[in-house]
Amino acid sequence: APAIEGIAYFTVSELLQNISKHSNARTADVDVWRAEGRVMLRVGDDGRGGASVSAQGSGLAGLAERIEAVDGVLIVHSPPGGPTSVTIELPWR
């Protein structure tokens, strides 16, 4: 599963960079687990929220495309005022 591992690493790295640049968060966390033949990742922060996959020029849209290309799913929960939680589900091949 080297391709999946690479996508997982790249995605978490990008999300942590986004937190650092945009969220004004004090804390961030990363959780990784396997469930039913899938690898699951969750990246969260206590920042200001408002992140959106559909936002113009959003790096999240690029991440979603990359993840969907390998039959994965990216779910963003980021209400205005925070907190933000991004869940990624990837096939474990």
SVG drawing of the C-alpha trace seen along z (x, -y; Angstrom):
<svg xmlns="http://www.w3.org/2000/svg" viewBox="-21 -33 26 38">
<polyline fill="none" stroke="black" stroke-width="0.4" points="0.0,0.0 2.8,-2.5 0.6,-4.8 -2.0,-4.9 0.7,-5.5 2.0,-8.3 -1.4,-9.9 -2.1,-9.6 1.3,-11.2 0.9,-14.0 -2.7,-14.7 -1.9,-14.9 1.2,-17.1 -0.9,-19.5 -3.7,-19.7 -1.1,-20.5 0.3,-23.2 -3.2,-24.6 -3.7,-24.7 -0.4,-26.5 -1.1,-29.1 -4.8,-29.7 -6.6,-28.5 -5.1,-30.5 -5.3,-27.2 -3.7,-26.6 -3.8,-22.8 -4.0,-20.2 -4.3,-16.5 -4.0,-13.6 -5.7,-10.2 -5.1,-7.1 -6.8,-3.8 -8.0,-0.9 -11.6,0.2 -13.2,2.7 -10.4,2.7 -10.0,-1.1 -7.4,-3.3 -9.0,-6.3 -7.3,-9.6 -8.7,-12.5 -6.9,-15.8 -8.5,-18.4 -7.8,-21.8 -9.3,-24.3 -9.0,-27.2 -11.4,-29.6 -13.1,-27.2 -14.7,-28.1 -12.6,-25.7 -14.4,-24.5 -13.7,-22.1 -15.7,-24.3 -13.9,-27.6 -12.2,-29.2 -8.6,-28.3 -9.0,-25.8 -6.2,-23.4 -8.8,-21.2 -10.4,-20.7 -7.1,-19.5 -6.7,-17.1 -10.3,-15.8 -9.5,-15.1 -6.3,-13.2 -8.2,-11.1 -11.2,-10.4 -8.8,-9.2 -8.0,-6.2 -11.6,-5.6 -11.2,-7.5 -13.3,-10.1 -12.5,-13.5 -15.1,-14.9 -14.6,-18.5 -16.5,-19.7 -15.5,-23.3 -18.3,-25.6 -17.4,-29.3 -15.8,-29.8 -14.4,-26.2 -13.4,-23.7 -12.3,-22.0 -12.3,-18.3 -11.2,-16.7 -11.7,-12.9 -10.1,-10.9 -11.0,-7.4 -8.7,-5.5 -8.7,-1.9 -6.2,0.4 -4.6,2.2"/>
</svg>
